[in-house]
C-alpha cells in the first residue's frame, strides 16, 4: 500500500496515492526554506500579518471544499469537519490580528546604566510533524504564529492526510507566503531525522504519541534543536456533584465521542462521586444505545462516523477487550465492524482495575471510561495517578469546592465546570509525559522565537 494516500475509512477504498519524497527533494526543500527565511524575516511584521490574514480568508472562502477533503481522508463527520476549518481559520486570524502586538519590543528595568530591550525575532526554518486527527487545526496552531514571526515551515503531515496537506500549501502560496516559505513534504522517518539534523533547521514541533515524541525529542536533543511536543492525554473529568446529572453526562458523552474520541485532550477518565455514579452511568448507557454506523458525509442523528483507519478501530477494540479480560465491564457498545471499514461503536466501560495494564493506557477512540470515588481526596488522587498531564476538569455546583480540587490537578490545562476551554487565544499544552511547550494564545508565538536582549549603554 502507498504510504501517502487518501483512503476513505468508511469503505476502505483508496481514493488517491502520492509519491514519497526522494532524498534529493528533501535537500531542495531545505535549501528553499532557508533561502526564503532570509528574505521573509526582513519583511515588516505588518507585511507578514497581511499575508497571514489572507490565509484565514481563503480558509473561509474554501471552507466547504476543505471540510469535504478531511471527511473523506480521516472519517470526521462533515459538520465536525466544518467546525475544524472554522477553528483553524480563527487561529490563523488571531495571529494576523494580535500577533504583531505579542512580539513588540519591550523595555525592562536595568541596574546597569543604559536601555535594555527584549526583542522577539525568528530563528529559522522549523519542521512540523503533524497528526491526522485534526488535519487543519494542528497545522494552523503551529504554522500561523511562526510564519507571522518570520520563520519558514517544512510540514510533514500524517500519511492519510496527503490531499489536505497539499491544499494547505496551495492556500499559503495563494495568500502570498513566498514559495518555499511553507512546504509540505511526503517524508519518511529517516528523512525527518535528516531534516532535524540539518543546520538549516532550528526547531521541530510534533503532535503525536508518547513514542513518537520520545524519538523526535531525542533527535532534537542530539542536535541541540528546540522542540515542542504535544503528546497524549488521559484527561480526568471529575464530577463531584450535580443538580442535573443527565446534563453533565450528556456533556461528558458529547465531548468524549467528538471526532470519534480521537482527541488528545478528550475526557478519557470520568471520575464520578458514588452518590451520583449509578445515575451518571445509566445516562451514558442511554446515549450509547441504538447507535448505527453512518456515512460521514451525510451523518444523521443516531449514527456514528468511522475512525480514521481500520487499524485505529482494531486497536481501540483490542484495548477494550484487554480491559474486559482484566476485569472491566463493557456496559454498552464496543462493536467492531466487519470488513475493511473503520467503524467502532461508541462504548461505556466501567470497573477498570487500578492495578491493570489497561488503567494507564490512552484509548484513542469513542470509549467513556468511568470510575467511582467516595471523596474529593480520592477523586484527586485518582485524577493525578497518571503518567500523562495534558488537561483536566472538575464539576460541582459549589464553584469553590471544584476550584480547590482543580487547583491541585497535575496538568497543563485545568478547568472548572467546563470540560475544555478551547479558543485561539487560550494556550494549549501539557506536563509530565504529555510533553512540553505551548501552542496558541500569547504563549504559542514565543516557543520558536529568539527573545534577544538588545542593550544600549548610556
Order of alpha helices (4+ residues) and beta strands (2+ residues): beta-beta-alpha-alpha-alpha-alpha-beta-beta-beta-alpha-beta-alpha-beta-alpha-beta-alpha-beta-beta-alpha-beta-alpha-beta-beta-alpha-beta-beta-beta-alpha-beta-beta-alpha-beta-beta-beta-alpha-beta
